């Protein structure tokens, strides 16, 4: 029997992470080297794929490591980490179907209907006097918080996949931190 590519990991079976805007997502800290990220993820029960080059970012190589829970099917990518040359970890992507649940200030960010997350983020941004931003795909995101929600298919349902980034000397916005290959994901 073929595996179900749309299977969604139950909330109770997901690792529970927190988010510190522009600082870290769970055990992954922006600026980490690929080796540091691999050690941090292995300590949390994740296996890493091979570090691979995904492109150029200015004069620097852009690299990627894919992580999946130990024992999970090899085709699964629960978390993807992107690195840029000497800046280290610049972008972290958490899968909607199988990634850890990331919470921030009481808001569950992963694996939710996009409209629900947009409503929660809008209310929070308004309440705290932050700018409400519409992403290029029409979702609510925040440069100030370093998060860009994206919709990911789960069969006939859409769920939230979060892309976290931290601007730097070469990427002045979260949008700029997101690798081109990530925009092709859906």
N, C-alpha and C positions, 0 to 999 in steps of 0.2 A: 504494500500500500504506500502511495506517495505521501510525503508530509504535506500538511496544510500550510501553504505559504501565507495565509491570512490569519493563522491562529494567534490569538491575543493571550499573553500570559496574564493570569489572574492577579489582581492587585495584591492579594495576600502572599503571593509567591515572588513578588518583585523585591529587590533590595530597596531600602528606604534611604535616600540621600537628601541633604539639604543644599541650598544654594546661597552663596555669599556673592552678590553682584560684583562683577568685574574682578573677583578674587579667585573663586573656586566653585566647582561643581562636584559635590561629594569629595572623594579623595584626590581629584585632579585639580591642581592649581595652575592658573595661567602662568606661563613662563617656564614651566617644567621642561626638562629635556625628554626625549622619547624614552630613554632608559629610566628616568625617575618616574615617569607616568606608568611604565610597564610594571615596575616594582610596586607602586602604590595600588595598581589594579589587581595584581596577583595577590597582594595581601588581603584584598576584599573578595577573592574567589573568582576572578576573571582571568581567562586565558587570552593571550594576545596573538594577533596574527603578525606577519612579517611587516617591518617598517618598509614602506614603499614610497617612491617619489610620485607625486601627482601633478607636478607642474613647477612653474617658476613664479616667484612673486618679487618683482623688481629684480635685483641682482641675486636674490636668495632662492634656494630650493624650497619647495613646499612638499612636506612629507605627511604621511598618514599612518596611523596604527588603528586597526579594528580590534575590538574587544568583545568577547562573549562569555557568559557565565560558564564556569567549568561544568562539563557534562551536557551543555546545550548543543543542539545540532550545529555542525560546522558551517552551514550556510547562513547562520544568524549573526548579525552585527548589533549587539545591544548598545554599544557606545563606540563612537568613532572620534579619535583625537587627531587634530591637524596641527602641524608645527611649521614655523617659518624660520629658517636659518638660525641666527643667534638669538632671535626673540623667543624661541621655544614654543610651547603650547599656546596657540592663539585662538583656537576654535574647538568646541566640544559639542558633539551632536548626540542626543539621546533618542533612541528608537521608540516610536509610539507603541509598537506591538509587544516588544520584549525588554525594553530598557528599564533601568531602575526608575522607581518613582522619585522624582525630584520635587521637593516642596520648598516654598519660599514664603515666608511671612504668612503661613497658614493656607497658602494656595497650592493645590496639587497642579503640577504643570504638564505631566506626561500622560498620554493615552486617554485624553478627554475629548468630547466633541468640541471642535474649534469654537463654536458659538458660546459655549459655557466658559471656556477659558477667556475668551475675549471680554465677556461680561465681567468676570472677576477682575481681570487686569484693568479694564476701564474704570471700574469702581475704585480700585486701589490707587490708580494714577490720579484720578480726580481728587480723591480724599487727601492725598499727600502732596497735591500741587505740582505734580510732574506732568510733562507733556504726554499727551495721548498721540501715538503715531500709528499710522496705517502702513503695514508692510506692502511690498510690491505685489503680494498675493492677496491683499485685502484683509489680513488679520491684524489684530492689535499687538503691537510690539513696543519695545522701549530701548532706545539707545542709552539712556541714563542707567538702565538696569542691565544692559548687555544681553538682552534676549530677543530672539526672533522666532516666534512660533510658526510652524509650517504644518500643513495638513498632510497626513499620510494615509493611504488606503488600507483598510482592513476588510477586504471583500467589498460589500456595498456600503460600508460605513467609513467616515473619515474620523481620524483621531489625531491628537496633537503630538507632533515630533518637535522637540525644541532644539534650536541652534543657539548656543551661547558663545559669545565672543568678547574679546577685550581689545579695543583700539590700541594702536601703538604708533611708532614713528612712520611706518609705511602704510598702515590701514587706519585712517582717521575716524572711521565709523564701524559699527558692528557689521553692517552690510558689506563693507570692504574686507572684513576678516573672513567672510564665508567663501570657501573655495568654489570655483566654477562647477566642479563635479557635484557639489551639494545642491546646486540649483536645479540639476537634472533629476534629482531624487523625487519620488512621489509615492 
